[in-house]
């Protein structure tokens, strides 16, 4: 039971650290919060792309990395669109 509690606390700390890593993006001099988790994941992947491409052993591996990044980008755009739809709906409900 105690081990489960320690594991749970460890997971909470890891999640908080992960959430704090990319909570704001600066664009045109303004800090914009990044709320969707898929967008945060994409931004982290994009930041690590050069390192990942450097470790890739051949062109096929590099293509796979780039394809994955593009799919993450597509998912991030969809997440932002979904969030914008819910924000518009919530503004009219109030």
C-alpha positions, 0 to 999 in steps of 0.5 A: 500500500505504501509503495503504491502511494509513493508511486502515485506521488512520483507520477504526480510530480512527473506530470507536474514537471511535464506540464510546466516544461511547455506551459507558454509559447512566446509569439509576437512578444506575447506569452500564450499558454499551451493547453492541449497536451497534444500541442505540448507533445508536438512542441517537445518533439519539434525541439528534440528533432535535430538531436533525433535526426542526428542519432538516426542511422539511415535515411529511412529512420530520418523519414520515419522521424519526420513523418511522425513529427508531421502526424504530431503536427496534424494532431496538434492542429486538430486539438487547437481547432477542437479547443477553439470550437469549445471556446466559441461555444462557451462564450455564447453560453455565458 
